[in-house]
Amino acid sequence: MRKIRVRDITGNYLYVLPAVILFLTFHIYPFINVFRLSLFRWDGLSPVMQFVGLANFRDIFTASPEWWFSMWHAFYITMFTLIFQNGLALILALACDRAIRSANIYRIIFFIPPVLSGIVVGLIWQWIYDGNYGLLNYWLEKIGFGYLSRTWLEDPRTALTCVAIVHMWKGFGWGFIILLAGLQSIPRQLYEAARVDGAGAWDIFRKVTVPLMVPVFVLVIILTILNTMQIYDIILATSHGGPAGHTEVPITMILHSMRDYREFGYACAQGVVIGVMLLIVSFALIRVSKGVRQE
C-alpha cells in the first residue's frame, strides 16, 4: 500500500514537472537575470560588464525626469481605461446578463477587438486620426464641426488621450467577458428575493450585485493596471512616442535605453522598477478585496 502511494505521488510530480520546468525557464530565470543585469553597466554586446551596484536605480530616481514623465503618461492612460473602459464593459455586461435579444451575438462582437493584433488596431486608428485624410476629421466636417479638426496624434493636447481611447476600445471586450461571467455566477434566487422584499433595480445593484462582484471587480482592475502600464504595441503603431515625447510610456523608454543608448543594465533597472511597482499595487488591491469581503 505504501509503495503504491509513493508511486502515485511520484507520478503526480512527474506530470507537473514539464510545466514547472517551463515556468522556471521562461519566468523565474528571466526575472532573476534581469535583476542581475540591472546591477551592471553593459552595452548589450561587449563581453565585459562593469558592476555599478544600485547606481542604475539611483539614476532612475534622481536623474531621469523623462522616465517619470513616461510613468505619468502610463498612469493617465491607466486611469482613463479604469474609468471608461471598465465602465463601458460593466454596462454592456449588465445589459447582456439581463437576457436581451441576440445577447450571444453581442458577446461575440464585443470580444472581437481584444483578439485583434495591437499593431493592426493601432494602424487602423492612426488612419482614423490622420489630419489630412482621416475618417474622424471627415465626419467632423460632414456634421458641421469642422473647426474641431486637427492632427490628433501630432497635437500635444490630444495625442495622449487619443492613444488612451484606442487602448480602451481594444481592451473593453475582455473586461466585458470577465464581468459577464461574474454576473452570471450570482444566484438568481437572490435577485428574486430582493424583488419580493420590494427592492428596486438600483437597490438590487447596490446591495446584491456590487458586494458579490467585489472579487471580480478587483480582478478586472488588477488586469487593467497590469495590461495598461505595459502598453507598447498601440503606442508603436500610432504615435511612436511623439509628439516630442508626449506619449512616451515606460516600455518605450526601456526600448530607447536598449536600442538608442545601448544601456542594457539601465533598461533592466527600469524594468525591475516598474515590475516591483505593479506587484505592490496588485498585492495592495488583493488585500483591500479580502478586507471588503470580510466586512
N, C-alpha and C positions, 0 to 999 in steps of 0.2 A: 504493500500500500504506500509505504514511504517512497519507494523507488518510483512508483507511478506519479506521485505528487511532485517529486523533484523533476521528473521528466516533463511533466506538464508545465511547470514554472519555467524550465529552461526553454521549452518550445515557445512559450509566450514571449520571452525576451528575444528569441531569435526572430520572431515575426515582426517585432517593432524595431529591431536593430537597423534595417535599411533606412527607416525614417529618421532614427536618431543620428545615423552617420550623415545623412543629407543635411539635417538641421545643424549639426556641429560644423560641417564643411562650409555651408553657404550662409550661415547666420552668425554662429558664435565665433568662428575663426576670423571672418572679415571684421567683426566688431573689435575683437582684441587687437588685430593687426592695424586697424585704423587708429586706435588709441596709441599703439606703439609708435606708429609713424608720426603722430602729432607731436611727439617729443623731439623730433629731428627737423633740421633744415635740409631739404632734399629737392632737387630739381626734377625728379622722376626718371632720370636717365643715368646719372652718374652712379658708379658703384660705391662711392664714398658718401656717407650721410653724416652730417655734423649734429651731434647731440646738443640740444639747447634747453632741455628740460621743459619748463612751463612757459617759456618765452613766447611761444606762439599764442597761447591762451592770453597772456598779458597783453600782447599786441591787439588781440581782438577786442578786449575790454577797454583798452586805454588809447589805442592809436588807429582805430578803424571806424570812423563815423559812417562810412559807406555801408559797412556791414549792418549797423543798427538802423540805417535808413531802409535797407532791404528787409530787415525784420519788421519794421513798421509797415511796409507795403504788404508783406505777407499777413500781418495781423489785421490790416484793413480788409484784405480780401477774405480772411477767415471770418471776421465779424459780419461782413456783408453776406457771406454764404450761410453762416449760422442763422441769421435773422430771416433772410428772404428765401434761400434755397430750402431750408428745413421747414419754414412756414408754409411755403407752397406745397412741399411734399406732404405735410400733415393735412392740409386742406383737401388735397386730392385723395389721400388715403382715407380720410373720413368719408368723402363722397363715395368712393368705391366700396367701402365697408358697409354702406347702407343699401347695397344691392341695387344700385341704379342700373338703368337699362344699358346693355352692352358693356358692363363693367370689365369683363375679361379682355375685350378689345382695348379698352383704355389702359389696362395693366401692361399689355404688350407695347402699346405706343409710348407710354411714359418710360418704359425701360429701354427704349432704343438708344437715346443719347449716351447713357453710360457705357454701352458696349462699343460705341464708335471710337476710332482712334483719336487721341487728343490732338495729334498733328493735323488730321483731316478736319476736325471740328474747328481748330484754330485757323486754318486756311480759308474755310468757308466763311467764318465770321470776319476775317480780315477783308474779304471781298465785300461783305455787307457794310463794314465800317469805312470802306475806301472813300476818300474825299472827292475823287473825280468821277467815278462811275459806280459807287457803292449803292446798294439797294436801300439803305437807310436814308441817305440824302435824297434819293429819287422819290421815295414816298413822302418825305417831308415836303418836298416841292409840290407834289401832287395834292396834298391836303391843305396847302396854304401856309405851311410853317417853314418855308424855305430859309427864312432868316436864322433858323437854328442849325442849318447845315454847317459842317466843319470837317476837318480832317481828324476824325475822332481819336485815332491811335497815335497821332502826332501832336496832339494838343495836351500839354501837361495837366490841364484842368480836368480832362475827361479820360485820359488813357487808362489810368489805374481802375477806374470804375467800369470802363468798357471791358477790360480783361476780367474783372470780377463777375460781370454779367455772363460772359462766355463760360467761365468756370461754373457758375451757378446753373446755367442751362444744361451743361453736360452732366452735372452731378446730382440733380434733384431726383433722378429716377431710382438710384439705389436707396436713397433715403426713403422714398415712397414705398419701395418694396419692403424694407425692414419695418417701417411704421405700420404698414398694412398688415404684415404678419403679426405684429404685436397686438393690433386692434382685434384681429380675428381670433386671437388666443384668449380674449376676455369672455368668460361665460355669459351667454345671452340672458341667463336667468337673472343676473344682477341688474341688467337694464330693465327687464320686465318688472322686477320687484321695486325698482326705483319709480317706474311709471305708476305702479299701483299705489305707491305712497304719495303720489301727486307731484313728483319732481318733473320740472320742465327740461327741455333739451340742454340749456346752459348748465343747470344744476347737475344733470347726469354727467355731462362732460367734465365739469369741475370736480365733482365729488366721487365719481366712479371711474371714468376713463383716465384722467390725469394721474391719480395715485397709483393705479395699476400699470400705467405706462412709464413710470419713472425709470425703471431699468432700461427700457427700450430707448427712451429719450437720451439717457446718459450714453448708451452705446452709440447712437447716431451722432451725438455731439463729439465724442472722442474720435470716431472715424472721420468726421468732418474736419476736425482740427488736424489730425494726422495727415489727411489727404491734402488739405489746402496749404498747410505750412510747407509742404514739399512740392508745391505746384512748379512745373517746369515746362512740360511739352506745350501747353497753351501759350505761355509766355514766348517760347521759342518760335512758335508759328505765327503769332500776331504782332507783337511789339519788339521782340528781340531785346527787351530790357529798356528800350527807349520810351519816350524821347528824353535824352540826357539823364538816363538812369532813373526815370520816374516810375518805371515798372520793374526795376530790378528786385529780385527776391533771393532768399538765402541760397537756393540751389544754383541759380545763375551766378551768384558771387563765388560759390565754390568752384564752378566751372571756370570762371575767369582766373581764379587763383592757380588752377592747374594748367590751363591752356595758355593764358596770356603772360602770366608772371612766373610760371614754372616753379611755383611754391607748393609742392605736394604736401609737405608737412603742415604748412599753414592751412591748406584746404582740409586736411584731415582734422585739424583742431576745430575748424569751423563746423565740420560735420559732427564732431563729438559734442560741441556746444548745443547745436540745435537738437541733437538726439536726446541729450540729458534734459533739455527744457521740455521736450514733448513727453518724455517719461514722467517728469514731475507733474505736468498738467494732467496726464492720464490717470496717475495714481490719486491725485487730489480729487478728480471728478468721481472716481470709483469710491473713495472714502465718503464723499458727500452723498452719493447714491445709497450707500449702505446706511448712513445716518438717517436719511429720509425714510427709507423702508422700515427701519426700526421704530421710528416715530409712528 
